[in-house]
Amino acid sequence: MGGDHMSKRFCDGIQRRDFLRLGTAGLFGTGLSLPAMLAARARASARGASTRDVSLIFLFLKGGLSTIDTFDLKPDAPAEFRGEFRPIATNVAGIQIGEHTPRLARQMDKFSLIRSFRHNNSDHGPADHYMLTGYFPQAGFNPNLNPNNQRPAHGAIIARKLGPRGGVPPYVCLPHMHASSGPAYLGSGAAPFAIDADPNAPDFAVPDIVPPPSLAASRLEARQSLRRQLDRYQRSLERQANRHVQAVSDYQREAFNLMSSAAARRAFDIHAEPARLRDEYGRNSLGQSCLMARRLVEAGVRCVTIDHSNWDTHDNNFSSLRRELLPALDGGLATLFRDLAERGLLRSTLIVVSGEFGRTPRINRNAGRDHWGPVFTVALGGGGIEGGRVIGRSDSRAERPAADPVGPEDLAATMYHLMGIDPGDEFLTPEGRPVRIVNNGRLIRGLLG
């Protein structure tokens, strides 16, 4: 699960690393634009925005997790549907999941499964946008744009409605920013901070915040000297702001403080974690991204989107899942649930795990499974979700929902509700047109306590 695996192409030819790079370079200009973000927070506060203290970790398994081989096995289906894997018991009576996620099986009491999730698109780009925004794209959508948002991503809405807390950005994407994770008409004030680096890399560092561990002592001294210069520059900015309020706004100064804060440096410094815990999460991109997500929500980040590739298993589905993909998911996600629970953070951290769709029930001639939006499974835990439940069910071959179908609109409504955001709220586009945060979704009541 290293960088080579992440750099492969999907079946539509889009390169894994073809992402918009947003980061500290946009601090006072384009991109992240924290000053605009902070100004948006002030406006939201003036409107009486919610202060409910729940964060979101959205683990997006890009390419499409084969949920018929993981969370919704069909052992009684014909061989060309059921595949090679067997179900195993979990720590919740009556719930079984796939044999290659044994550690997740021991954490089943901490999360629930929606086995009747569905939408009507099986193409990567539109389905990505649908799952990451709750809105199906309209005519003219171009999946090759980066970003390609016609509607704001969930994290952008959360950033706009709730704003920063704890000295860290409100919305972070890692290890890269997905093309559908942008703010659309909400503007740069709701854009994510993109780490744009693999937390599993030995010299992982977030530029301008945390130096790589291999930085020589002489360079560290030089960096400390630079920091002292920056501190003097910051004080100079503050003096200028006091004399010339229009030249340097309060929001610009607060943005500088946010990205140079000790809290931000600590949050992004994954090397501070004990080696044993890093091993438990898994020394791979997915595992270390889960660990980084825990550090970020612990520090106050409101939304972390993990974009992990490549789950597009048209060929050798079972071999890829067994050898690479599922061991990383099992270790990283199971440890994330356990770690959050032991730190007392699971009730205040909502975890959502999904791809843009599932995989075809029928196995193709290349021992793979193709794209399948008509039914798949989404896993959710923490943040007010009752664990150990199964919502809905698919039919005997996992081809269609058999009971209680739900979709991206319902997921969005439920997530926002748990975070204290009214799903019925509206934003205004630049043209002044009101657009609802949620496109007529309903709460998934069976998940709530």
C-alpha positions in Angstrom: 0.0 0.0 0.0 2.7 2.5 -0.8 3.0 5.4 -3.2 3.1 3.1 -6.3 -0.3 1.7 -5.5 -1.7 5.2 -5.1 -0.2 6.4 -8.4 -2.1 3.8 -10.6 -4.9 4.9 -12.9 -8.6 4.2 -12.6 -10.3 2.4 -15.5 -11.3 5.9 -16.8 -7.6 6.9 -17.1 -7.5 9.6 -14.4 -4.2 9.7 -12.6 -4.2 9.1 -8.9 -1.9 12.1 -8.2 -3.8 14.5 -10.5 -5.1 16.7 -7.6 -5.5 20.4 -7.0 -2.8 21.4 -4.5 -4.1 23.7 -1.9 -2.1 24.6 1.2 -0.3 27.3 3.0 0.6 29.0 -0.2 -3.0 30.1 -0.4 -3.0 31.7 3.1 -3.2 35.3 1.9 -4.3 34.7 -1.7 -6.0 32.0 -3.6 -6.6 28.5 -2.3 -7.3 27.9 1.4 -7.8 31.7 2.1 -8.1 31.3 5.8 -8.9 35.0 6.2 -12.1 34.5 4.2 -12.8 31.3 6.2 -12.5 33.2 9.4 -14.7 36.0 8.2 -17.2 33.3 7.2 -17.1 32.0 10.7 -17.8 35.4 12.1 -20.8 35.7 9.8 -22.0 32.2 10.8 -21.7 33.1 14.5 -23.7 36.3 13.9 -26.4 34.1 12.4 -26.5 31.8 15.5 -24.6 28.8 13.9 -24.6 25.6 16.0 -21.7 25.0 18.3 -22.3 21.3 18.7 -18.9 19.7 19.2 -18.8 16.8 16.7 -16.2 16.2 14.0 -16.4 14.1 10.9 -13.9 11.7 9.4 -15.0 10.7 5.9 -12.9 7.7 4.7 -13.5 7.7 0.9 -12.4 4.4 -0.7 -11.9 5.8 -4.2 -12.7 3.4 -6.9 -15.5 1.6 -5.1 -15.2 -0.9 -2.2 -16.6 -4.4 -3.0 -19.1 -4.5 -0.2 -20.4 -7.9 -1.3 -16.9 -9.2 -0.2 -16.7 -7.3 3.0 -19.8 -6.0 4.7 -22.7 -7.8 2.9 -21.6 -11.3 1.9 -24.0 -13.7 0.2 -22.8 -17.2 1.1 -26.0 -18.8 -0.2 -25.8 -17.2 -3.7 -24.5 -19.0 -6.7 -20.7 -19.2 -7.0 -20.5 -16.5 -9.7 -22.0 -14.1 -7.2 -20.8 -15.1 -3.8 -17.1 -15.1 -4.6 -14.2 -16.6 -2.7 -14.6 -15.1 0.8 -16.5 -16.5 3.8 -18.4 -14.5 6.4 -17.3 -14.5 10.1 -19.0 -13.6 13.3 -18.5 -10.2 14.9 -18.7 -9.1 18.5 -22.4 -8.3 17.9 -24.7 -11.3 17.9 -26.3 -11.9 14.5 -24.0 -9.7 12.5 -21.4 -11.2 10.2 -18.8 -9.5 7.9 -16.0 -10.8 5.7 -13.2 -13.1 6.9 -10.5 -10.6 5.8 -11.6 -8.0 8.3 -11.2 -9.8 11.6 -10.1 -6.8 13.6 -13.1 -4.8 12.4 -15.3 -7.7 13.4 -14.1 -7.2 17.0 -15.1 -3.5 16.8 -18.6 -4.1 15.3 -20.3 -2.7 18.5 -18.8 0.7 17.6 -20.2 1.1 14.1 -23.3 0.2 12.0 -23.9 -0.8 8.4 -26.4 0.5 5.9 -26.8 -2.5 3.6 -29.5 -0.8 1.4 -27.5 2.2 0.2 -28.1 3.0 -3.5 -27.9 5.6 -6.2 -28.4 5.5 -10.0 -24.9 6.1 -11.3 -22.0 3.8 -11.8 -19.4 6.2 -13.3 -16.5 7.3 -11.2 -16.7 11.1 -11.7 -20.4 11.7 -11.2 -20.7 9.1 -8.5 -17.7 10.7 -6.6 -19.4 14.1 -6.7 -22.7 12.6 -5.6 -21.2 10.9 -2.5 -19.0 13.8 -1.5 -21.6 16.5 -1.9 -25.1 14.8 -1.6 -26.0 16.3 -5.0 -26.0 14.4 -8.3 -24.2 16.6 -10.9 -26.2 18.4 -13.5 -25.7 18.6 -17.2 -22.3 20.0 -18.2 -20.4 18.3 -15.3 -16.8 17.7 -16.3 -15.1 15.0 -14.1 -11.7 15.9 -15.5 -11.7 19.4 -13.9 -9.9 19.8 -10.6 -11.8 20.8 -8.6 -15.0 19.8 -10.4 -17.6 20.8 -7.8 -20.9 22.0 -9.0 -22.0 21.8 -5.3 -19.9 22.2 -2.2 -18.4 19.2 -0.6 -19.5 18.1 2.8 -16.3 19.4 4.4 -16.8 22.8 2.7 -20.3 23.2 4.1 -19.1 22.2 7.6 -16.2 24.7 7.3 -18.6 27.5 6.3 -21.2 26.7 8.9 -19.0 26.0 11.9 -15.6 27.6 11.2 -12.2 26.9 12.8 -11.6 25.8 16.4 -8.6 24.9 18.4 -6.0 26.7 16.4 -6.3 24.4 13.4 -8.1 24.6 10.0 -11.7 23.4 10.1 -11.4 21.2 6.9 -8.5 19.1 5.9 -8.0 16.7 3.0 -5.3 13.9 3.1 -3.2 12.5 1.7 -4.4 14.6 -1.2 -7.5 16.6 -2.1 -10.1 14.7 -4.1 -11.4 16.6 -7.2 -14.9 16.7 -5.7 -13.8 18.0 -2.3 -13.9 21.7 -3.2 -16.1 24.5 -2.0 -17.9 25.4 -5.3 -19.9 28.6 -4.9 -19.0 28.9 -1.2 -15.6 30.2 -2.4 -12.1 29.9 -1.0 -13.1 30.6 2.5 -14.6 27.1 2.7 -11.8 25.4 0.8 -9.9 22.6 2.5 -6.3 22.6 3.7 -4.7 19.8 1.6 -1.7 18.0 3.1 -0.7 16.7 -0.3 1.8 14.2 1.2 1.6 10.6 2.3 1.6 10.3 6.1 3.3 6.9 5.7 6.4 8.4 4.0 9.5 8.2 6.3 10.2 11.9 5.8 6.5 13.0 5.9 6.1 16.6 6.7 3.5 19.4 6.1 5.3 22.2 4.4 5.7 25.4 6.5 4.2 23.7 9.6 6.2 20.6 10.6 9.7 19.9 9.4 10.7 16.4 8.3 12.4 14.3 10.9 15.6 14.1 8.9 16.2 17.8 9.0 19.7 18.4 10.1 20.4 20.3 13.4 22.0 23.1 11.5 18.9 23.5 9.3 16.7 23.3 12.4 18.6 26.2 13.9 18.2 28.1 10.6 14.5 27.3 10.7 14.3 28.5 14.3 16.0 31.7 13.2 13.4 32.0 10.4 10.6 31.5 12.9 12.0 34.3 15.0 11.9 36.5 11.9 8.4 35.4 11.2 7.5 36.3 14.8 8.9 39.8 14.3 7.0 40.0 11.0 3.8 39.0 12.8 4.4 41.7 15.4 5.0 44.2 12.6 1.8 43.2 11.0 0.0 43.7 14.2 1.5 47.1 14.6 0.5 48.0 11.1 -3.0 46.7 11.7 -3.3 48.9 14.7 -2.2 51.9 12.7 -3.8 51.0 9.4 -6.8 48.8 10.0 -7.7 48.7 6.3 -4.2 47.4 5.3 -4.2 44.2 7.3 -7.5 42.9 8.5 -8.1 41.1 11.8 -8.9 38.0 9.8 -5.6 38.0 8.0 -3.8 38.3 11.4 -5.9 35.5 12.9 -5.2 33.3 9.8 -1.4 33.8 10.3 -1.8 32.8 13.9 -3.8 29.8 13.0 -1.3 28.3 10.5 1.8 29.2 12.7 0.2 28.0 15.9 1.7 25.4 18.2 -1.6 23.5 18.0 -1.3 23.2 14.3 2.4 22.0 14.5 1.5 19.4 17.1 -1.6 18.2 15.2 0.3 17.5 12.0 3.4 16.0 13.6 2.6 12.3 13.2 6.2 11.4 14.2 5.3 12.2 17.8 3.1 9.1 17.9 4.5 6.0 19.6 6.0 3.5 17.1 3.8 0.7 18.6 0.6 2.7 17.9 1.8 3.6 14.4 2.4 -0.1 13.8 -1.1 -1.0 15.0 -2.7 1.5 12.6 -0.5 -0.1 9.9 2.6 1.2 8.1 0.7 2.1 4.9 -1.0 5.1 3.5 -4.5 4.2 4.7 -3.4 3.3 8.2 -1.3 6.4 8.7 -4.0 8.6 7.2 -6.4 7.2 9.8 -3.9 8.0 12.6 -3.4 11.5 11.2 -7.2 12.0 11.1 -7.4 11.0 14.7 -4.7 13.6 15.6 -6.5 16.3 13.6 -9.9 15.8 15.2 -8.3 15.6 18.6 -6.8 19.0 17.9 -10.1 20.5 16.8 -10.4 19.9 13.0 -14.1 19.6 12.2 -13.9 17.6 9.0 -11.1 15.3 7.7 -11.6 13.7 4.3 -9.3 10.7 3.6 -9.1 10.0 -0.1 -7.7 6.5 -0.5 -7.0 4.7 -3.8 -7.3 2.2 -5.6 -10.4 0.1 -5.0 -11.3 -0.1 -8.6 -11.0 -3.9 -8.8 -12.0 -4.9 -12.3 -9.2 -7.4 -12.4 -8.2 -9.9 -9.6 -10.7 -8.5 -7.2 -10.1 -11.2 -4.6 -6.3 -11.2 -4.8 -6.2 -7.4 -4.5 -8.6 -7.4 -1.5 -6.9 -10.3 0.3 -3.3 -9.2 -0.1 -3.3 -5.4 0.0 -6.6 -3.5 0.4 -8.4 -5.3 3.2 -5.4 -5.8 5.5 -4.8 -2.0 5.4 -8.5 -1.2 5.9 -8.9 -3.7 8.7 -5.9 -2.4 10.6 -6.4 1.3 10.1 -10.1 1.5 10.6 -10.4 -1.0 13.5 -7.6 0.8 15.3 -9.2 4.2 14.6 -12.5 3.0 16.3 -10.6 1.5 19.3 -8.3 4.5 19.7 -11.1 7.1 19.6 -13.1 5.1 22.0 -10.3 4.7 24.5 -9.6 8.5 24.3 -13.2 9.3 24.9 -13.5 10.8 21.5 -15.8 8.4 19.7 -19.1 10.1 20.7 -17.7 13.4 19.4 -16.3 12.0 16.1 -18.5 10.7 13.3 -16.8 8.2 11.0 -18.3 7.5 7.5 -16.7 4.8 5.3 -17.8 4.5 1.7 -16.6 4.4 -1.9 -18.5 6.1 -4.7 -20.4 2.8 -5.3 -20.0 -0.9 -4.8 -19.0 -3.7 -7.2 -21.1 -5.9 -9.4 -22.6 -8.9 -7.8 -21.6 -11.1 -10.8 -17.9 -11.8 -11.1 -16.4 -10.9 -14.5 -14.2 -13.1 -16.6 -11.1 -11.4 -15.2 -11.9 -12.5 -11.6 -12.9 -9.0 -10.9 -16.1 -7.0 -10.2 -17.2 -3.9 -12.1 -18.9 -0.7 -11.0 -22.3 -1.0 -9.2 -24.4 1.8 -7.8 -27.8 0.1 -7.5 -26.9 -1.2 -4.0 -23.9 -1.2 -1.7 -23.0 -0.8 2.0 -21.9 2.3 3.9 -20.4 2.0 7.4 -20.9 4.6 10.0 -19.8 4.9 13.7 -19.4 7.4 16.5 -20.8 10.9 16.7 -24.1 9.8 18.0 -24.5 6.8 15.8 -25.7 3.7 17.6 -23.1 0.9 17.0 -23.9 -2.8 16.2 -26.9 -2.2 13.9 -27.7 -3.1 10.4 -30.0 -0.7 8.4 -31.9 -2.2 5.5 -30.9 -5.2 3.4 -30.0 -6.1 -0.1 -31.6 -8.9 -2.1 -30.2 -12.5 -2.2 -27.6 -11.6 -4.8 -26.8 -8.0 -3.6 -28.3 -6.6 -6.9 -30.9 -4.2 -5.4 -32.2 -3.0 -2.1 -34.7 -5.4 -0.6 -35.8 -3.1 2.3 -35.3 0.5 3.4 -33.3 2.0 0.6 -31.4 5.2 1.4 -29.1 7.4 -0.7 -26.5 10.2 -0.6 -29.1 12.9 0.2 -30.1 10.9 3.3 -26.5 10.4 4.4 -25.9 14.1 4.1 -28.9 15.0 6.1 -27.9 12.6 8.9 -24.3 13.7 9.0 -25.3 17.4 9.3 -27.9 16.7 11.9 -25.4 14.9 14.0 -23.0 17.8 13.7 -25.7 20.3 14.8 -26.2 21.8 11.3 -29.8 22.2 10.1 -30.2 20.2 6.9 -32.9 22.6 5.8 -30.5 25.6 5.8 -29.8 27.4 2.5 -26.8 29.1 0.9 -27.0 31.8 -1.7 -25.1 31.3 -4.9 -23.2 34.3 -6.4 -26.3 34.9 -8.5 -28.4 35.2 -5.4 -30.2 31.9 -5.9 -31.0 30.0 -2.7 -29.7 26.4 -2.6 -30.5 24.0 0.2 -27.6 22.4 2.0 -29.3 19.0 1.6 -31.3 18.0 -1.5 -34.5 16.8 0.2 -32.7 14.0 2.2 -34.3 12.4 5.3 -32.7 11.4 8.5 -31.7 7.7 8.8 -33.5 7.3 12.1 -32.4 3.7 12.6 -28.9 4.9 13.1 -29.8 7.3 15.9 -30.1 6.5 19.6 
